[in-house]
């Protein structure tokens, strides 16, 4: 990541998606959505072993959505096609993968919120809270136990910022930009599922 500013790229890409959500005329297209989501992937890698499962899972699901974008225009069309094919909840379906990717985005949102409000150099509390809020309800005991053990191998905040080529002030600005941009997008995706009576807790 030499000289790259991944946080900046992420916040810029999600600002564009937020603008599309707020326009209320355009539906979110699969291609720019999957492209923005792919920029988040390195963040999971920076968090080390605790989030290795999330990185592997997230990267695979984003890749699936990127492939889907070659033949599917928007996120609503993606869900409607799976409904027509009666495969929404099947393993590997685009709808299921979209839900998993949304959780990854949400986890990063909560993580950033917690990093901003937590004093000190440890990421253990912010990462533990983000995991507990977003991922833990959907994971079995074995994964939760492995994640808890991995929390002790997290980088420090200083190490994370160094990997991301940011200082505390610049990182805080970019994290807040992502939080502001991703919140309406996550709500938009939830609404797509709820309006089709699909729910999001599966």
ZIQUI-V731132 format. One record per pair of residues at least 12 apart in sequence whose ideal C-beta (glycine too) atoms are under 7 Angstrom apart, sorted by sequence separation. I is the first residue (numbers start at 1). J is the second residue. D is the distance in whole Angstrom. If there is no record, write none. Layout:
i->I j->J d->D
i->I j->J d->D
//
This chain:
i->82 j->94 d->6
i->114 j->126 d->3
i->82 j->95 d->4
i->41 j->55 d->7
i->44 j->58 d->6
i->17 j->32 d->7
i->111 j->126 d->6
i->114 j->129 d->5
i->16 j->32 d->7
i->17 j->33 d->6
i->78 j->94 d->5
i->79 j->95 d->5
i->111 j->127 d->6
i->114 j->130 d->6
i->131 j->147 d->6
i->41 j->58 d->6
i->78 j->95 d->7
i->41 j->59 d->5
i->17 j->36 d->6
i->110 j->129 d->7
i->111 j->130 d->4
i->78 j->98 d->7
i->110 j->130 d->4
i->41 j->62 d->7
i->13 j->35 d->7
i->14 j->36 d->6
i->13 j->36 d->4
i->75 j->98 d->7
i->107 j->130 d->5
i->110 j->133 d->5
i->128 j->151 d->6
i->38 j->62 d->5
i->110 j->134 d->6
i->127 j->151 d->6
i->37 j->62 d->5
i->13 j->39 d->6
i->68 j->94 d->5
i->107 j->134 d->4
i->124 j->151 d->5
i->127 j->154 d->6
i->34 j->62 d->6
i->38 j->66 d->7
i->106 j->134 d->5
i->107 j->135 d->6
i->10 j->39 d->5
i->65 j->94 d->7
i->9 j->39 d->5
i->10 j->40 d->6
i->64 j->94 d->7
i->124 j->154 d->6
i->34 j->65 d->4
i->103 j->134 d->6
i->123 j->154 d->5
i->34 j->66 d->4
i->65 j->97 d->6
i->103 j->135 d->7
i->123 j->155 d->7
i->6 j->39 d->7
i->64 j->97 d->5
i->65 j->98 d->6
i->123 j->156 d->7
i->122 j->156 d->7
i->123 j->157 d->6
i->30 j->65 d->6
i->34 j->69 d->6
i->121 j->156 d->5
i->6 j->42 d->5
i->61 j->97 d->4
i->65 j->101 d->6
i->121 j->157 d->5
i->121 j->158 d->6
i->123 j->160 d->6
i->30 j->68 d->6
i->31 j->69 d->4
i->30 j->69 d->4
i->61 j->100 d->5
i->62 j->101 d->6
i->61 j->101 d->5
i->1 j->42 d->7
i->30 j->72 d->5
i->33 j->75 d->6
i->115 j->157 d->7
i->30 j->73 d->7
i->57 j->100 d->6
i->58 j->101 d->7
i->29 j->73 d->6
i->30 j->74 d->6
i->29 j->74 d->5
i->30 j->75 d->6
i->28 j->74 d->6
i->58 j->104 d->4
i->27 j->74 d->4
i->28 j->75 d->5
i->27 j->75 d->7
i->30 j->78 d->6
i->27 j->76 d->5
i->54 j->104 d->6
i->116 j->172 d->6
i->116 j->175 d->6
i->115 j->175 d->6
i->116 j->176 d->7
i->112 j->175 d->4
i->37 j->101 d->6
i->40 j->104 d->7
i->40 j->105 d->7
i->43 j->108 d->6
i->112 j->178 d->6
i->113 j->179 d->6
i->112 j->179 d->5
i->37 j->105 d->7
i->40 j->108 d->6
i->109 j->178 d->7
i->109 j->179 d->6
i->109 j->182 d->5
i->109 j->183 d->7
i->50 j->127 d->7
i->105 j->182 d->6
i->109 j->186 d->7
i->47 j->127 d->7
i->106 j->186 d->5
i->54 j->135 d->7
i->105 j->186 d->6
i->102 j->186 d->6
i->102 j->189 d->5
i->53 j->143 d->6
i->98 j->189 d->7
i->99 j->193 d->7
i->50 j->147 d->5
i->50 j->150 d->3
i->49 j->150 d->4
i->50 j->151 d->5
i->99 j->200 d->6
i->48 j->150 d->7
i->50 j->153 d->6
i->49 j->153 d->5
i->50 j->154 d->6
i->48 j->153 d->5
i->48 j->154 d->6
i->47 j->154 d->6
i->48 j->155 d->6
i->46 j->155 d->7
i->88 j->198 d->6
i->79 j->192 d->6
i->83 j->196 d->6
i->89 j->202 d->6
i->46 j->160 d->6
i->75 j->189 d->7
i->76 j->192 d->6
i->46 j->163 d->5
i->75 j->192 d->6
i->79 j->196 d->6
i->46 j->164 d->7
i->7 j->164 d->5
i->6 j->164 d->6
i->7 j->166 d->6
i->5 j->165 d->6
i->28 j->188 d->7
i->4 j->165 d->6
i->1 j->163 d->6
i->3 j->165 d->7
i->15 j->177 d->7
i->22 j->184 d->7
i->11 j->174 d->5
i->18 j->181 d->4
i->21 j->184 d->5
i->1 j->165 d->6
i->7 j->171 d->6
i->14 j->178 d->6
i->17 j->181 d->7
i->21 j->185 d->6
i->8 j->174 d->6
i->11 j->177 d->4
i->15 j->181 d->5
i->18 j->184 d->6
i->7 j->174 d->4
i->11 j->178 d->5
i->14 j->181 d->4
i->18 j->185 d->6
i->21 j->188 d->5
i->7 j->175 d->7
i->10 j->178 d->6
i->14 j->182 d->5
i->17 j->185 d->5
i->11 j->181 d->7
i->14 j->185 d->7
//
